[in-house]
Each structure stands twice: as structure tokens, then as C-alpha cells.
Amino acid sequence: RQQILDKHLTRNPKVADQFFTLVNTLLGFPRHLSQHVGGFVISAGPLAELVPVENAAMADRTVIQWDKDDLESLGLMKVDVLALGMLTAIRKALDLISEEKDAPFSMQDIPLEDPATYAMLQKGDSIGVFQVESRAQINMLPRLKPEKYYDLVIEVAIVRPGPIQGDMVHPYLRRKHGLEPVDYPNDAVRNVLERTLGVPIFQEQVIKLAMVAAGFSAGEADQLRRAMAAWKSHGDLTPFRDKLINGMLERGHDADFAERLYLQICGFGGYGFPESHAASFALLVYVSSWIKRHYPAAFYCALLNSQPMGFYSPSQLVQDARRHDVTVLPPDVNHSQWNHTLESPNRHLRLGLRLIQGLSASGAESLHNNRPAEGYRSTAELRHLAGLNQRDMELLAGANAMPAFTTNRHQAYWQLLEHEQPAELFAKETAAHYQPEHCYQLPEPTEGQNVLADYASQGLTLQRHPLALLREQGHLKFCLSAEQLKNTQPGRPVQVAGLVTGRQRPGSASGVTFVTLEDETGNVNVVVWLETARRQRKPLITARLLHVKGILEREGDIVHVMAGRLSDLSHLIQTLPVNSRDFH
């Protein structure tokens, strides 16, 4: 854009003068300050002289300390730039699919309205999928049961504070599934609400309703739009309430319809989705869902290479990948690159060296670039050819990433101690002079020790899930697994336990906390009411391994445990090093 701007302003001085006059008028800058590499600047001096700024947590990023409302109060210009990590993940996934097909493959090549993709979404199988991977969206998918693209547009927009607070969700679901008739007071309202079954879901619909149902002019409707976005911080909508309700009553609408529409407008304040926005997002929902359904290995590989993003940690994504029959292979100095990759011919997902916490990118790059065709054959050869420092070598040993020449992570550490870094005198010695080490064999770690070491090194494990080990030890005798809950009758008291992978307390949930537990078979949804949370705040907030006694509730395919008693079992994690052979 800048090059085009430079080109046209340079060729046409008259256009340039008009452009900079416009900038002067809008921003109030002197002409010479408005010109900056053919464009313009947004402040007359350094930005730090105008607003307080600080370094962000991410390198080379700066943030302004004031929030958006402070900027608005001061009359400063604010521009929102939306960055979507899923766009990066989709691009990477399409590249992997192109590689597999040995031909270019783009979004345009994805078939429309694929039944298998919608069947997957109807089951709530959407971990990692754009916009519909949250706890609330996963619970909504089996209820809404999307069958076509516009259903995804609704799905994106309906799980928002606005529609929820405006009581739009249940009426829409009942009407979609034929449990409630759809009627309209007149044809004008039908034209506005027919696509959403008589329920206002989008911002545009609320504005149009104010015009056709309450007699607002276009200017008054625009004022209402502005007030909707600002009423939370600048006052109430009382003046609009009177005009809305009186206008609808004058045009023959009943008082209940008028009051409900006003409450919906209040719910939309700052939260409602424009339909065009939801439609754009729904396209990415469909694309990412299709990739997950038909190319799961590429999907998870791309997601892992795009971290950090989304709701889920690499551990949770890897667990979900394995539940979708993706073979996941551990980091290996003879096979892994920095990023995660798909290995031919079976397209197995090979975890990358980036997963090893603390490992330097430069060290991993050198390891990959200098790897012999036959692979590294010893720790000494690895250290010498890749030029790795002691810290990187220890991190690789801790990750058990040298299986070709070390039998286990304990042995890898031992070999690092036994073999010092080659002296400078032998810097040019060829790899052929190196022989595999033959040193004292240490006993192998127990399964539990390996699990704990994997989590410490990589934040995940490809061994058995910790809950499987604890269940085998007998610590979780009365606890049902996530899989067993699917076949349990609602209303029964149950006990569950799992690693805490999420705690959410949305503002629209009246103080309810939603907890997600992970065990070896899947995820367990736990609902903690406000009073329960207050009485048992410590285990709710601090537990890494949480035990819950509660009542099972079911709505269709959606299962929840309504929590009654919470217990922190985090101390049991330390029992994992016990060898599974000794359990009995």
C-alpha cells in the first residue's frame, strides 16, 4: 500500500496536496509532520510523550498502558487490528496437504457442505477448531446440530453474552428443531428475522427492528447503534427504551414483544456480533473443521507449529490427536526438526525439538543442519558435529531424545558425564573416528518417572496418561472415567478425577465456574455453582489434580457433573514413580 501511495502522490502533486490537506483536517497536524515516507504519522512527536508506553512480554512489542475507554475519553485515535492465529495454522495445514498430494491445495479446493464435517461438529468434536473449541461452543454444537454453512454463522454469533443475556438461545434452538412455532407480527418483521427464525441474533437485525417495528429513523437507529456500544461505560438506554417500547405499542406490537426486544438490545451492548463478521468467521470454522476431519495429522501438526494460540496446550492437542488415531512420535535428534513434521510414508506426526523446554533454537538448527545421513551415533558425535553446549545436551538427554544410542534418559545423562566435550585439537576430526560408547548400564526409569520427566521436559507425555497409572495404583477406585460417564444414567451421584485443564467463569454465567478435567479417556465437564465455589475455593483454584463428587446431568449427548464436594489430589502425582510392576 505504501508503494502504491508513494507512486500516485509523486506522479500527481495535486492529488498529494488534496491528500495531505485531508490529513491536516482530520488529525490537526502541520503539513510537514503529516508527510512521512509518502504517508502520515499519527502523533506530532514521539508517542511516549503523549501516552504511557511499556515493553510487552513478547520481544520487540510495545503496549500502551491506558485502555480503550481512556483513549476515547481523551479523544485519541484508536485502530483495532485483529490477528487470527488460525489463519497461520490453516496455511501450514494446507501446505502439508499439498505436500501429501504432491500438488497445490488451497481453501478453494475444499468441497462445500461436507456431511462428514458437519457430523463431526454435531458430536461436539471441535477441539482445536477455530471459534467453536471453547467449553460453551462444544456444548452448543450438539444442541444446535449444524447442517449447513449458515448454521455455523449462527453458531459463531449465538454463544455470546449478548444473545445469552437477551434470552435468544433457547427460543432459537426450540424453533430450529421444530419444538416451537415461528410466527411474526407482520411482514416487515418477517423480512428482518426470517433467516434467524424470528430471533434477533445479529447487531444489524436489532437496528433494522428498531426502524421497522418502532418507527426509528435511520439517524435515530444509528444513534441507538452508538449507544449500544457505549452504554456500559457512559450511562443507560432509558431514552431509547421509552421510544422503542412506545413506538412498538403504537404499531400494534404487544408489550411482551416490546420489552423482550429492549432486553435483547441491552444484552447486545458491546457484545453482539455483526452478521458479516460471523459469516467470515464461519468460513474459517468450516475450513478448519474439514481439515481436522479429513487430514487430522496435518491439522494437529499445523496447530502445534502455530502455538501459542487457542484454548488448548500442546499436551491437550496431542491427547486429542491420539484419540483421532494420529500416531505421534517423540522428539528425536535423528528425526526431528525444530518444528513438528509429518513423516512419510504413513504421515505420522513427529514432535519437533521446539517442544523441549529451554532448548535453544540455534542449537536445534545446528543439530538438524549437521546431521549425518545415517544419523548421529553417539553423544560425543552429536556434541561435536552440532557444536552443542552442555545445557542443550542436558536438555536433549532429559527429553530422552537420543534413543538411537542411549537406552533411556538416565543412561543419556550418564554418558554426558562420562564424555567431555572434544578438545580444540580434534575439532576437525571426522565423524568416522567416533564409536558408540560402551559404558556402565544404569537401571531404566520406572514408567511413572518417565511420565513426570516428560512433563517436566516437554509439558506432555506419550507414555500412558497419569490418570491411568493412578487408577492402576488403586487411588481412584470409585471414580468413573470420561468414557464411562457417557453410559451412566443422569441423576446418579458420581465421582470423577482428572488433571485440571481449564477453569472458566464467564460474566454471563451468574458466578458459575466451569472446570474441565482430563483423564486417559477424554475430558470431563464439571459445573461448580457459586456457593460451592465460595465454600471450597482453595481446591477449586489451586488443584492440579481435582477429585469431584457430584450429580451427573445429561442433555442429549452433553454430560456434566454438578459438583458437590471438591478435593485436591495433587499430592498423588508424586506417587507416579512407583514401578507399575509393584502395584500388586
C-alpha positions as a printed NumPy array, in Angstrom:
array([[  0.   ,   0.   ,   0.   ],
       [  2.79 ,   2.351,   0.87 ],
       [  4.482,   1.845,  -2.518],
       [  1.225,   2.488,  -4.358],
       [  0.606,   5.591,  -2.273],
       [  4.124,   6.89 ,  -2.936],
       [  3.744,   6.239,  -6.657],
       [  0.478,   8.09 ,  -7.089],
       [  1.311,  11.007,  -4.809],
       [  4.626,  11.5  ,  -6.598],
       [  3.051,  11.457, -10.068],
       [  0.195,  13.81 ,  -9.208],
       [  1.127,  16.759,  -6.996],
       [ -2.469,  17.979,  -6.995],
       [ -3.672,  14.677,  -5.525],
       [ -0.842,  14.835,  -2.997],
       [ -1.898,  18.296,  -1.837],
       [ -5.511,  17.16 ,  -1.508],
       [ -4.409,  14.082,   0.426],
       [ -2.293,  15.973,   2.928],
       [ -4.959,  18.651,   3.314],
       [ -7.344,  15.867,   4.304],
       [ -4.812,  14.535,   6.819],
       [ -4.357,  18.02 ,   8.254],
       [ -8.113,  18.423,   8.637],
       [ -8.682,  15.027,  10.243],
       [ -5.69 ,  14.919,  12.568],
       [ -4.825,  18.566,  13.018],
       [ -1.149,  18.111,  12.097],
       [  1.102,  20.625,  10.372],
       [  1.585,  19.606,   6.74 ],
       [  5.276,  18.773,   7.141],
       [  4.501,  16.427,  10.023],
       [  1.783,  14.653,   8.036],
       [  4.27 ,  13.578,   5.393],
       [  6.26 ,  10.563,   6.437],
       [  7.65 ,   8.326,   3.705],
       [  4.81 ,   9.407,   1.459],
       [  2.198,   8.696,   4.161],
       [  1.484,  10.293,   7.503],
       [  2.234,   9.939,  11.197],
       [ -0.349,   9.665,  13.974],
       [  1.344,  11.925,  16.513],
       [  3.284,  15.157,  16.173],
       [  6.084,  13.837,  18.401],
       [  7.257,  10.591,  19.981],
       [  4.276,   8.546,  21.12 ],
       [  5.792,   8.148,  24.602],
       [  5.34 ,  11.916,  25.093],
       [  1.612,  11.532,  24.504],
       [  0.679,   8.309,  26.303],
       [  2.443,   5.979,  28.782],
       [  4.03 ,   3.014,  26.972],
       [  5.86 ,  -0.089,  28.154],
       [  7.571,  -3.155,  26.743],
       [  5.255,  -6.103,  26.169],
       [  6.011,  -9.636,  27.345],
       [  6.728, -10.631,  23.741],
       [ 10.041,  -9.452,  22.307],
       [ 10.006,  -6.34 ,  20.106],
       [  6.437,  -5.454,  21.136],
       [  5.254,  -2.275,  22.86 ],
       [  1.918,  -1.648,  24.55 ],
       [  0.104,   1.472,  25.715],
       [ -0.827,   1.285,  29.382],
       [ -4.199,   3.024,  29.002],
       [ -7.229,   1.013,  27.955],
       [ -9.554,   1.849,  25.063],
       [-12.022,   3.803,  27.204],
       [ -9.257,   6.119,  28.462],
       [ -8.167,   6.769,  24.882],
       [-11.732,   7.572,  23.876],
       [-12.168,   9.967,  26.796],
       [ -9.033,  11.825,  25.721],
       [-10.188,  11.997,  22.121],
       [ -7.244,   9.967,  20.801],
       [ -7.48 ,   7.883,  17.657],
       [ -7.773,   4.111,  18.202],
       [ -7.487,   1.481,  15.477],
       [ -8.23 ,  -2.19 ,  16.164],
       [ -6.096,  -4.687,  14.249],
       [ -7.398,  -8.239,  14.558],
       [ -4.821, -11.007,  14.196],
       [ -6.044, -14.592,  13.82 ],
       [ -3.573, -17.347,  14.61 ],
       [ -5.893, -19.826,  12.892],
       [ -5.064, -18.234,   9.529],
       [ -1.443, -19.231,  10.098],
       [ -2.458, -22.738,  11.183],
       [ -4.698, -23.19 ,   8.127],
       [ -1.935, -22.049,   5.788],
       [  0.502, -24.509,   7.356],
       [ -2.059, -27.323,   7.188],
       [ -2.775, -26.627,   3.51 ],
       [  0.967, -26.735,   2.816],
       [  1.165, -30.157,   4.474],
       [ -1.828, -31.409,   2.481],
       [ -0.238, -30.094,  -0.727],
       [  2.921, -31.993,   0.162],
       [  0.936, -35.177,   0.715],
       [ -0.978, -34.798,  -2.55 ],
       [  2.143, -33.674,  -4.401],
       [  0.031, -30.874,  -5.892],
       [ -1.065, -27.399,  -4.753],
       [ -4.1  , -27.487,  -2.44 ],
       [ -5.856, -24.311,  -1.282],
       [ -9.007, -23.292,   0.581],
       [-10.83 , -23.101,  -2.736],
       [-10.23 , -26.839,  -3.223],
       [-12.107, -27.767,  -0.052],
       [-15.531, -29.184,  -1.001],
       [-18.563, -27.289,   0.225],
       [-21.112, -28.583,   2.756],
       [-19.298, -31.842,   3.517],
       [-21.648, -34.132,   5.527],
       [-18.79 , -35.846,   7.398],
       [-17.528, -32.472,   8.638],
       [-20.949, -31.489,   9.984],
       [-21.385, -34.929,  11.575],
       [-18.126, -34.365,  13.466],
       [-19.251, -30.94 ,  14.674],
       [-22.668, -32.223,  15.74 ],
       [-20.886, -34.501,  18.219],
       [-19.023, -31.535,  19.718],
       [-15.74 , -32.884,  18.376],
       [-14.184, -29.458,  17.864],
       [-11.03 , -29.226,  19.991],
       [ -8.614, -27.018,  18.059],
       [-11.258, -25.831,  15.571],
       [-11.494, -22.079,  15.103],
       [-14.103, -20.267,  17.25 ],
       [-16.041, -23.392,  18.297],
       [-13.411, -25.002,  20.55 ],
       [-14.424, -23.309,  23.81 ],
       [-16.325, -25.185,  26.502],
       [-19.525, -23.239,  25.716],
       [-19.263, -23.82 ,  21.968],
       [-18.531, -27.536,  22.376],
       [-21.673, -27.814,  24.496],
       [-23.726, -25.811,  21.989],
       [-22.752, -27.811,  18.881],
       [-24.719, -30.99 ,  19.772],
       [-27.712, -28.81 ,  20.659],
       [-27.714, -26.641,  17.565],
       [-26.608, -29.542,  15.276],
       [-25.222, -27.514,  12.353],
       [-26.085, -28.991,   8.964],
       [-25.065, -26.188,   6.615],
       [-22.828, -23.154,   6.426],
       [-25.393, -20.646,   7.744],
       [-25.831, -22.799,  10.843],
       [-22.153, -22.131,  11.552],
       [-22.793, -18.401,  11.148],
       [-25.469, -18.715,  13.843],
       [-23.202, -20.901,  15.999],
       [-20.445, -18.293,  15.994],
       [-22.805, -15.47 ,  16.95 ],
       [-25.19 , -17.125,  19.385],
       [-22.624, -18.169,  22.035],
       [-22.03 , -14.569,  23.075],
       [-23.036, -12.582,  26.167],
       [-25.482, -10.531,  24.082],
       [-27.694, -13.369,  22.808],
       [-27.361, -15.246,  26.116],
       [-28.319, -12.266,  28.282],
       [-31.092, -11.35 ,  25.857],
       [-32.635, -14.853,  26.179],
       [-32.238, -15.621,  22.482],
       [-30.548, -19.012,  22.694],
       [-33.332, -21.311,  23.888],
       [-36.062, -19.843,  21.638],
       [-33.799, -20.263,  18.609],
       [-32.938, -23.881,  19.471],
       [-36.577, -24.803,  20.065],
       [-37.604, -23.279,  16.753],
       [-34.751, -24.843,  14.8  ],
       [-35.729, -28.314,  15.965],
       [-39.458, -27.759,  15.425],
       [-40.372, -27.66 ,  19.108],
       [-41.841, -24.152,  18.954],
       [-43.742, -22.42 ,  16.147],
       [-42.19 , -19.456,  14.375],
       [-44.519, -16.502,  13.985],
       [-44.037, -12.875,  13.029],
       [-46.213,  -9.883,  13.936],
       [-46.07 ,  -8.584,  10.346],
       [-44.213,  -8.95 ,   7.067],
       [-41.765,  -6.148,   7.906],
       [-40.536,  -8.013,  10.982],
       [-40.525, -11.283,   8.988],
       [-38.142,  -9.762,   6.449],
       [-35.714,  -8.852,   9.237],
       [-35.874, -12.056,  11.308],
       [-36.827, -14.864,   8.943],
       [-33.256, -16.145,   8.46 ],
       [-32.855, -16.5  ,  12.223],
       [-36.329, -17.993,  12.884],
       [-37.806, -14.881,  14.451],
       [-34.98 , -14.38 ,  16.969],
       [-32.655, -11.37 ,  16.636],
       [-29.102, -12.749,  16.655],
       [-27.056, -10.04 ,  14.902],
       [-26.463,  -6.35 ,  15.519],
       [-27.862,  -5.4  ,  12.124],
       [-31.158,  -7.098,  12.941],
       [-31.591,  -5.098,  16.132],
       [-31.06 ,  -1.84 ,  14.273],
       [-33.466,  -2.815,  11.48 ],
       [-36.07 ,  -3.906,  14.041],
       [-35.898,  -0.502,  15.705],
       [-36.734,   1.041,  12.335],
       [-39.486,  -1.307,  11.108],
       [-41.079,  -2.187,  14.466],
       [-40.665,   1.045,  16.472],
       [-40.541,   3.695,  13.746],
       [-36.943,   4.86 ,  14.279],
       [-35.477,   6.959,  11.509],
       [-32.142,   5.985,  10.004],
       [-30.418,   8.682,  12.062],
       [-32.105,   7.573,  15.283],
       [-31.2  ,   3.945,  14.561],
       [-27.571,   4.977,  14.138],
       [-27.693,   6.781,  17.488],
       [-29.073,   3.587,  19.006],
       [-26.182,   1.633,  17.478],
       [-23.681,   4.014,  19.063],
       [-25.474,   3.873,  22.412],
       [-25.497,   0.073,  22.351],
       [-21.725,   0.029,  22.156],
       [-21.229,   2.666,  24.824],
       [-23.975,   2.215,  27.403],
       [-21.87 ,   0.019,  29.687],
       [-19.46 ,   2.855,  30.4  ],
       [-21.434,   6.016,  29.665],
       [-24.892,   5.523,  31.077],
       [-28.119,   3.69 ,  30.256],
       [-30.526,   3.262,  27.364],
       [-33.557,   4.686,  29.138],
       [-34.329,   7.336,  26.479],
       [-34.254,   4.667,  23.791],
       [-36.289,   2.28 ,  25.934],
       [-39.246,   4.645,  26.077],
       [-39.102,   5.387,  22.366],
       [-38.662,   1.725,  21.439],
       [-41.492,   0.399,  23.594],
       [-43.913,   3.235,  22.842],
       [-43.127,   3.   ,  19.127],
       [-43.834,  -0.725,  19.055],
       [-47.016,  -0.403,  21.098],
       [-48.253,   2.309,  18.723],
       [-47.687,  -0.044,  15.779],
       [-49.676,  -2.872,  17.278],
       [-46.95 ,  -4.994,  18.87 ],
       [-47.705,  -6.416,  22.3  ],
       [-45.896,  -5.261,  25.424],
       [-44.1  ,  -8.582,  25.906],
       [-42.535,  -8.377,  22.432],
       [-41.501,  -4.769,  23.051],
       [-39.933,  -5.461,  26.447],
       [-38.111,  -8.535,  25.154],
       [-36.626,  -6.592,  22.252],
       [-35.367,  -3.896,  24.633],
       [-33.706,  -6.502,  26.882],
       [-32.074,  -8.039,  23.829],
       [-30.702,  -4.645,  22.821],
       [-29.242,  -4.219,  26.305],
       [-27.668,  -7.646,  26.02 ],
       [-26.106,  -6.637,  22.724],
       [-24.333,  -3.673,  24.314],
       [-20.706,  -4.177,  23.321],
       [-21.154,  -7.939,  22.745],
       [-23.375,  -8.578,  19.73 ],
       [-21.828,  -9.905,  16.503],
       [-22.434,  -8.278,  13.124],
       [-23.671, -10.86 ,  10.621],
       [-20.824, -10.133,   8.189],
       [-18.305, -10.748,  10.962],
       [-19.941, -14.042,  11.933],
       [-20.082, -15.131,   8.276],
       [-16.351, -14.524,   7.832],
       [-15.552, -16.439,  10.988],
       [-17.878, -19.277,   9.995],
       [-15.828, -19.816,   6.839],
       [-12.735, -20.445,   8.974],
       [-14.791, -22.709,  11.251],
       [-15.758, -24.845,   8.271],
       [-12.269, -24.912,   6.742],
       [-10.519, -25.854,   9.994],
       [-13.23 , -28.456,  10.753],
       [-12.873, -30.012,   7.303],
       [ -9.104, -30.285,   7.69 ],
       [ -9.476, -31.867,  11.143],
       [-12.   , -34.392,   9.816],
       [-10.148, -35.438,   6.663],
       [ -6.458, -34.668,   7.402],
       [ -6.137, -34.886,  11.189],
       [ -2.341, -35.366,  11.195],
       [ -1.847, -32.201,   9.131],
       [ -4.374, -30.368,  11.319],
       [ -2.65 , -31.139,  14.614],
       [  0.835, -30.624,  13.174],
       [ -0.148, -27.166,  11.916],
       [ -1.796, -26.26 ,  15.239],
       [  1.257, -27.31 ,  17.233],
       [  3.525, -25.311,  14.929],
       [  1.315, -22.241,  15.418],
       [  1.428, -22.22 ,  19.229],
       [  0.71 , -20.27 ,  21.331],
       [ -2.91 , -19.881,  20.223],
       [ -6.386, -21.115,  21.092],
       [ -7.675, -22.696,  24.286],
       [ -5.542, -25.808,  24.435],
       [ -1.993, -26.652,  25.428],
       [  0.239, -28.874,  23.277],
       [ -0.427, -31.694,  25.767],
       [ -4.18 , -31.475,  25.233],
       [ -3.786, -31.244,  21.457],
       [ -1.535, -34.305,  21.397],
       [ -4.006, -36.235,  23.573],
       [ -6.816, -35.306,  21.18 ],
       [ -4.69 , -36.211,  18.148],
       [ -4.093, -39.696,  19.521],
       [ -7.825, -40.097,  20.188],
       [ -8.257, -39.377,  16.456],
       [ -5.882, -42.221,  15.545],
       [ -2.935, -39.975,  14.73 ],
       [  0.35 , -41.708,  15.517],
       [  2.529, -39.277,  17.469],
       [  6.283, -39.878,  17.649],
       [  8.583, -38.331,  20.281],
       [ 11.345, -35.753,  19.695],
       [ 14.441, -37.483,  18.325],
       [ 17.804, -35.953,  17.411],
       [ 17.964, -38.245,  14.357],
       [ 14.486, -37.459,  13.008],
       [ 13.099, -34.222,  14.456],
       [ 13.421, -30.727,  13.072],
       [ 12.781, -27.566,  15.08 ],
       [  9.112, -27.599,  14.047],
       [  6.771, -30.564,  14.217],
       [  6.65 , -32.552,  10.97 ],
       [  4.77 , -35.348,   9.209],
       [  6.915, -38.337,   8.349],
       [  6.334, -40.273,   5.147],
       [  5.003, -42.672,   4.076],
       [  2.425, -43.048,   6.874],
       [  2.179, -39.332,   7.725],
       [  2.946, -39.9  ,  11.389],
       [  3.269, -36.744,  13.474],
       [  6.859, -36.32 ,  14.648],
       [  7.184, -33.888,  17.543],
       [  9.729, -31.154,  16.961],
       [ 12.656, -30.05 ,  19.073],
       [ 10.848, -26.768,  19.791],
       [  8.793, -28.728,  22.322],
       [ 11.821, -29.287,  24.582],
       [ 11.605, -26.501,  27.12 ],
       [ 14.728, -24.333,  27.232],
       [ 16.404, -25.823,  24.147],
       [ 17.949, -23.07 ,  22.036],
       [ 16.634, -22.596,  18.503],
       [ 20.189, -22.102,  17.258],
       [ 21.271, -25.401,  18.817],
       [ 18.318, -27.246,  17.26 ],
       [ 19.044, -25.684,  13.878],
       [ 22.703, -26.694,  14.057],
       [ 21.685, -30.223,  15.106],
       [ 19.428, -30.527,  12.05 ],
       [ 21.784, -28.915,   9.561],
       [ 24.789, -31.048,  10.572],
       [ 23.007, -34.359,  10.997],
       [ 24.772, -37.166,   9.072],
       [ 22.78 , -39.111,   6.5  ],
       [ 22.935, -42.197,   8.73 ],
       [ 22.114, -40.144,  11.839],
       [ 24.111, -39.393,  14.963],
       [ 25.651, -42.483,  16.572],
       [ 26.803, -41.196,  19.961],
       [ 26.515, -38.305,  22.365],
       [ 30.116, -37.386,  21.567],
       [ 29.397, -37.252,  17.851],
       [ 26.26 , -35.221,  18.44 ],
       [ 28.085, -32.713,  20.614],
       [ 30.98 , -32.423,  18.157],
       [ 29.163, -32.218,  14.826],
       [ 26.312, -29.995,  16.033],
       [ 28.539, -27.894,  18.298],
       [ 26.037, -28.066,  21.134],
       [ 26.775, -26.616,  24.542],
       [ 26.39 , -28.584,  27.769],
       [ 22.973, -27.088,  28.577],
       [ 21.443, -28.109,  25.232],
       [ 22.947, -31.58 ,  25.558],
       [ 21.43 , -31.995,  29.019],
       [ 18.025, -30.813,  27.805],
       [ 18.106, -33.355,  24.976],
       [ 19.076, -36.074,  27.453],
       [ 16.251, -35.038,  29.796],
       [ 13.785, -35.26 ,  26.914],
       [ 15.009, -38.797,  26.125],
       [ 15.606, -37.531,  22.574],
       [ 18.613, -39.814,  21.829],
       [ 17.008, -43.275,  21.55 ],
       [ 19.387, -44.435,  18.774],
       [ 22.394, -44.5  ,  21.099],
       [ 21.051, -44.145,  24.664],
       [ 18.718, -46.744,  26.127],
       [ 16.959, -44.266,  28.463],
       [ 17.238, -40.752,  29.866],
       [ 19.27 , -41.908,  32.886],
       [ 21.797, -43.507,  30.552],
       [ 21.899, -40.354,  28.429],
       [ 22.81 , -38.236,  31.475],
       [ 25.489, -40.758,  32.447],
       [ 27.088, -40.613,  29.012],
       [ 27.166, -36.81 ,  29.163],
       [ 29.136, -37.049,  32.392],
       [ 31.473, -39.719,  31.026],
       [ 32.414, -37.913,  27.821],
       [ 33.764, -34.419,  27.993],
       [ 33.473, -32.014,  25.092],
       [ 36.199, -32.723,  22.437],
       [ 39.276, -30.582,  22.74 ],
       [ 40.019, -27.912,  20.147],
       [ 42.866, -30.084,  18.858],
       [ 40.31 , -32.569,  17.469],
       [ 37.854, -30.003,  16.114],
       [ 38.327, -31.192,  12.51 ],
       [ 38.19 , -34.89 ,  13.295],
       [ 35.663, -36.659,  11.074],
       [ 32.591, -38.425,  12.334],
       [ 34.051, -41.759,  11.194],
       [ 36.502, -41.665,  14.108],
       [ 33.687, -41.723,  16.634],
       [ 32.489, -45.022,  18.046],
       [ 29.351, -45.621,  20.121],
       [ 30.039, -45.52 ,  23.842],
       [ 30.109, -48.703,  25.874],
       [ 29.657, -47.593,  29.437],
       [ 28.066, -48.843,  32.603],
       [ 24.332, -49.571,  32.126],
       [ 22.095, -47.785,  34.6  ],
       [ 18.69 , -49.233,  35.537],
       [ 15.813, -47.911,  33.436],
       [ 13.464, -45.319,  34.933],
       [ 10.058, -46.554,  36.022],
       [  7.054, -45.695,  33.894],
       [  5.975, -43.104,  36.426],
       [  9.413, -41.482,  36.479],
       [  9.333, -41.252,  32.696],
       [  5.895, -39.631,  32.773],
       [  6.994, -36.979,  35.275],
       [ 10.235, -36.357,  33.374],
       [  8.292, -35.978,  30.105],
       [  6.007, -33.351,  31.623],
       [  8.988, -31.5  ,  33.111],
       [ 10.865, -31.548,  29.821],
       [  8.125, -31.148,  27.208],
       [  4.897, -30.351,  29.034],
       [  3.333, -33.603,  27.764],
       [  3.922, -37.335,  27.622],
       [  3.455, -40.068,  25.045],
       [  3.532, -42.66 ,  27.828],
       [  0.319, -43.757,  29.48 ],
       [ -1.757, -40.915,  30.927],
       [ -1.034, -40.157,  34.618],
       [ -4.676, -40.948,  35.46 ],
       [ -4.272, -44.439,  34.004],
       [ -1.317, -45.031,  36.33 ],
       [ -3.136, -43.67 ,  39.377],
       [ -6.191, -45.743,  38.545],
       [ -3.974, -48.815,  38.314],
       [ -2.457, -47.967,  41.692],
       [ -5.927, -48.061,  43.23 ],
       [ -6.109, -44.381,  44.212],
       [ -9.251, -43.711,  42.112],
       [-11.321, -46.791,  42.98 ],
       [-14.741, -45.173,  42.761],
       [-14.001, -42.616,  40.042],
       [-15.633, -43.036,  36.639],
       [-13.689, -42.156,  33.517],
       [-14.896, -39.665,  30.914],
       [-15.806, -42.601,  28.662],
       [-17.795, -44.342,  31.396],
       [-19.808, -41.19 ,  32.086],
       [-21.298, -41.414,  28.58 ],
       [-23.136, -44.607,  29.577],
       [-24.152, -43.503,  33.076],
       [-27.774, -42.626,  33.851],
       [-28.454, -38.946,  34.637],
       [-29.366, -38.026,  38.192],
       [-26.931, -40.516,  39.722],
       [-24.23 , -39.489,  42.206],
       [-20.798, -39.962,  40.642],
       [-17.149, -39.416,  41.419],
       [-14.615, -38.227,  38.853],
       [-10.998, -37.102,  38.898],
       [ -8.66 , -35.568,  36.365],
       [ -5.943, -33.086,  35.566],
       [ -7.376, -29.559,  35.582],
       [ -7.016, -28.212,  32.042],
       [ -9.407, -25.282,  32.216],
       [-11.314, -23.051,  34.606],
       [-13.787, -20.555,  33.201],
       [-16.133, -18.155,  34.932],
       [-17.898, -16.186,  32.176],
       [-19.665, -12.974,  33.114],
       [-22.929, -14.257,  31.655],
       [-22.975, -17.368,  33.891],
       [-24.113, -15.751,  37.186],
       [-20.971, -16.727,  39.068],
       [-20.886, -20.353,  37.877],
       [-17.401, -21.801,  37.306],
       [-16.869, -24.36 ,  34.553],
       [-13.969, -26.749,  35.124],
       [-12.566, -29.151,  32.541],
       [-10.811, -32.287,  33.776],
       [ -8.688, -34.551,  31.577],
       [ -8.264, -38.276,  32.153],
       [ -6.926, -41.103,  29.987],
       [-10.192, -41.397,  28.005],
       [-11.145, -37.767,  27.395],
       [-12.491, -34.646,  29.097],
       [-14.977, -34.325,  31.953],
       [-17.129, -31.204,  32.246],
       [-17.716, -30.034,  35.821],
       [-20.128, -27.269,  36.856],
       [-19.393, -25.529,  40.152],
       [-22.178, -23.301,  41.485],
       [-21.251, -20.033,  43.143],
       [-21.969, -21.149,  46.714],
       [-19.977, -24.375,  46.235],
       [-17.081, -22.353,  44.823],
       [-17.122, -19.992,  47.785],
       [-17.075, -22.813,  50.34 ],
       [-14.361, -24.809,  48.556],
       [-12.346, -22.092,  46.903],
       [ -8.883, -23.5  ,  47.685],
       [ -9.185, -26.868,  45.878],
       [-11.108, -25.207,  43.049],
       [ -8.389, -22.614,  42.434],
       [ -5.172, -24.46 ,  43.295],
       [ -5.635, -28.158,  42.498],
       [ -3.716, -29.631,  39.558],
       [ -5.414, -32.988,  40.092],
       [ -9.015, -32.491,  41.219],
       [-11.44 , -35.063,  42.656],
       [-15.151, -34.236,  42.366],
       [-18.206, -35.808,  43.949],
       [-21.406, -34.671,  42.304],
       [-24.546, -35.473,  40.338],
       [-24.478, -36.442,  36.686],
       [-26.685, -34.395,  34.365],
       [-27.295, -35.045,  30.681],
       [-28.86 , -33.019,  27.894],
       [-28.772, -35.05 ,  24.704],
       [-25.129, -36.016,  24.185],
       [-23.867, -33.381,  26.625],
       [-22.785, -34.691,  30.035],
       [-21.976, -32.538,  33.079],
       [-21.077, -33.299,  36.659],
       [-22.728, -30.819,  39.025],
       [-20.093, -30.504,  41.743],
       [-20.879, -31.027,  45.391],
       [-17.56 , -31.901,  47.017],
       [-14.117, -30.916,  45.7  ],
       [-10.823, -32.46 ,  46.856],
       [ -7.247, -31.644,  45.877],
       [ -5.385, -34.854,  44.949],
       [ -2.314, -33.134,  43.531],
       [ -0.1  , -34.927,  46.054],
       [ -0.83 , -38.237,  44.288],
       [  1.213, -37.073,  41.313],
       [  4.307, -37.651,  43.4  ],
       [  3.406, -41.346,  43.735],
       [  3.803, -41.9  ,  39.997],
       [  7.487, -43.034,  40.181],
       [  6.345, -46.255,  41.822],
       [  7.001, -49.004,  39.287],
       [  3.777, -50.385,  37.818],
       [  5.153, -53.917,  38.437],
       [  4.909, -53.224,  42.178],
       [  1.252, -52.115,  42.154],
       [  0.028, -55.553,  43.114]])
